[in-house]
Amino acid sequence: MREPLTIEDFSPHIGRVFSVAGREDRLTLVATENGRAPRGSARQPFILFFQSPRDRLLPEGAYTVEAEDSGPFDLYIIPIITPPGAEQDYQVIFN
């Protein structure tokens, strides 16, 4: 069984473009952030932040994504409120 994913699995991929299986969409990983762990938690929560062109909104849902230099990751991707501009922001939360 694969170990739970950690922020370290994604940090080297910041700036890389991920393809979305079965779709033409592409997401760029723009940042990672550690979350607040509840007292006694065995796992460090973290958040991934992606961007895509605003004209290619990826609906909320479960997707398999893959960067050219990484294996596939199954992620639940959520579009988030984004200031006006050329990009749409997304987040993936690991608790």
N, C-alpha and C positions, 0 to 999 in steps of 0.2 A: 504494500500500500504506500502511495506517495505521501510524503510529509505535508502538513498544511503549508500553504503558500505564505511567504513573509514579504515584507517590504524590500528585502534584499534581492528577491527574485525579480523585481521590477525596476529597481533604481538604475541598473546599468542600461536600461532601455529608454531612459528619458531622451526625448528628441527623435525617437524612432517612430516610423509609421507602421501601424498594425492593419492588416487586412481583416475583413469580417467574412467568415465562411459563408458562402452561398449568396453574397451580396457584393455590389460594386463599391460599397462604402470603405473608406480608409479613415482611421483615427490615429492621431499623433499623441503619444504619451508626453504630457508637458510637465507633470510634477507628481511627486509622491509625498505623503505626509503621515506622520505617526498620529494615531488617535489617542484618546485618553482611555487607559485600561482601568476597569473597575478594580477596587481593592481585592486582592486574592486571585485575580485573573491569571490564568496560565498562558494566555495568548496576548500579544501586543496588537491591538487593532491598528489598521492603517487604511489610507484612502489613496486611490489613484485618480488623477485628473487627466482627461483626454480632451482633444479638440478635433473638430472636423469643419469643413466649409459650411457656412450657415445654410446654403442652399441644398445641402444633403443631410437633413435631419434624420438621425437614426432613432427610431422609436424605442422607448423603454422596453427592456427585455433581456433574455438570456441569449448570449452569442458566444461562438468560438472565435477567438481572435488569435492572430499569429504575426509576429514580426519576422523579417527575413532571417534573422539570426537566433530565433528562439523557437521552442516547441509551442504547440497550441495551448491556450489558456481558455477555460470556460468561465465567462464573467457575466454578471448581471449588471448591465450598463443603464445608467439613468441620466437623461438629459437634465441639465440644471439651468436655472435662470441665468442668462448671459447678457452682459451689457451690449448695447448696439455695436456692431462691427462686422467683420468678415467671417468670424468663427462662431461655432456653437460649442459650448462646454458640456462635459459629461463627467460623472463621477462613478466610481466603483468602490464600495465600502466592504472591508473585511473586518468582521467582529471577532 
